[in-house]
């Protein structure tokens, strides 16, 4: 008797964040392939988020001979496959099998540099199946090749949030930012993980956060003056945004003035606008 030790990719989830991938005003989306690769080499989603299978999902992973493998840009789930067909799981996977992963935020400044609104008692849900408690406008998790950034459209209702949290063990329900919930057969064929025959499709899903843009407010305490930019500017981990004192302020400032970029530590919100405060 031979024992098959071959594992195939069931699916992958890629996490990206423009705060780390953009460089100043140069966007990751607009970079060359070589420059994108350079930014990805420095990127690690573990710097801001922790993704872990729920206790129930960990049991399912074991039962179906699956393996959860974190990567620098998310994670992959592998499954034991048949010796004569590497697209055919060794144990048949039910179409309604659901795997849930908790997304927790590790960086307390995540809310500062991420272009989202955070609402009490509501979490973000990334899924290929619409919960019955959500409206028809429910936003499904994007695939890797879709040019979609995560917005508050992925924030689900208190009812849906309560339902998901009720399935957690007590310790799991603390500090949940969001949930990743994937079913083998999705509501639409394009988001399926397996075919009707149970063969693996190995999709790559994507959760791509955008960086926050703020009005930059320069505060001179000694002179008791404040000036702010006319338009919002991007917050990025890398690069530098040049401020033009003649066009970025009203009224224009001295042409030879220089203005530093802000950190993500000092951000305020007023009448729906976000401000980065820089003391000069």
C-alpha positions, -999 to +999 in steps of 0.1 A: +000+000+000+013+035-009+006+066+011-001+098-007+016+128+009+009+153-019-009+186-010-025+210-035-035+246-032-072+248-023-073+286-022-053+317-013-061+350+003-039+380-004-039+410+020-025+443+006-024+479+021-016+510+001-002+528+032+028+504+029+027+498-009+023+534-022+054+557-021+044+593-015+020+602-043+032+573-064+005+546-062+012+509-061-014+504-089+006+528-112+040+513-106+060+492-130+061+454-123+097+458-110+087+486-086+057+466-074+080+437-066+103+460-046+074+473-025+061+437-020+095+425-008+093+450+021+056+443+028+043+420+055+006+420+065+017+406+099+028+442+107-008+453+111-031+423+111-033+388+125-054+362+106-063+330+124-087+301+118-116+299+143-115+269+167-143+253+146-124+259+114-092+244+128-112+212+135-125+212+099-090+217+085-078+187+104-108+165+095-104+172+058-066+169+057-061+207+051-032+229+061-033+266+069+000+283+059+005+321+066+025+341+040+039+376+039+008+387+020-019+366+037-023+329+038-029+297+018-049+267+025-036+234+011-054+201+010-043+165+006-050+153-030-052+120-048-021+105-062-035+102-097-052+137-098-037+166-080-069+187-085-090+161-067-091+162-028-082+130-011-113+135+011-143+148-008-151+183+002-188+191+007-200+221-013-214+238+018-182+234+039-174+268+054-141+280+067-139+310+089-109+332+098-107+360+123-090+392+114-076+411+143-057+444+141-023+445+158-013+481+150-031+506+172-026+532+144-043+511+118-074+533+120-053+564+114-038+553+081-066+532+067-093+547+046-123+532+065-149+544+090-150+521+121-184+516+136-191+502+171-208+468+172-203+462+134-175+442+118-162+439+083-171+406+065-153+392+035-172+363+021-182+345-011-217+338+003-242+364+014-256+360+049-294+359+051-294+389+074-277+411+047-294+430+019-290+422-019-264+450-020-240+428+000-204+431-013-186+398-020-149+393-014-129+404-045-107+381-065-070+389-069-075+402-105-103+426-095-093+462-091-114+467-059-103+485-027-120+477+006-145+503+017-173+506+043-195+487+019-180+456+035-192+466+070-221+443+079-251+449+102-252+445+140-274+415+134-249+398+111-221+407+134-238+393+165-246+360+146-209+355+136-196+364+171-221+339+187-204+311+168-170+319+184-155+305+216-155+332+243-118+341+239-121+345+201-148+372+202-125+399+217-110+425+194-125+413+162-120+437+133-135+414+107-142+380+094-131+361+064-158+334+057-154+312+026-177+284+014-165+258-011-195+267-034-202+304-036-233+323-045-217+330-079-196+305-099-168+330-103-161+329-065-163+291-062-134+272-046-143+238-060-162+227-091-195+208-092-175+177-094-155+187-063-123+194-081-101+223-069-102+257-086-075+272-064-088+308-065-069+337-050-091+362-031-079+397-023-084+421+006-068+454-004-070+483+020-065+519+008-044+545+026-061+574+043-058+609+028-060+639+051-058+677+051-024+686+064-026+713+091+007+731+100+005+746+135+030+772+147+025+775+184+051+803+189+034+825+163-001+812+171-009+805+135-024+776+116-024+769+078-039+738+061-036+724+026-063+731+001-067+694-007-061+661+011-027+644+008-019+607+011-004+591+042+023+566+033+050+546+051+075+552+022+083+582+000+077+619+004+050+643-007+062+676-019+043+706-006+041+736-029+037+767-007+024+787-036-004+764-047-011+741-017-023+769+006-048+797+005-034+823+008-001+813-008+029+811+015+065+821+010+080+803-020+111+793+000+092+778+029+095+740+035+069+718+050+075+683+064+052+653+060+031+643+090+033+611+110+002+589+115+002+596+152-016+629+153-049+628+134-081+646+142-116+645+127-138+676+124-171+678+105-163+646+085-128+658+075-096+642+087-066+664+096-030+655+101-014+679+126+022+690+121+038+713+147+064+736+132 
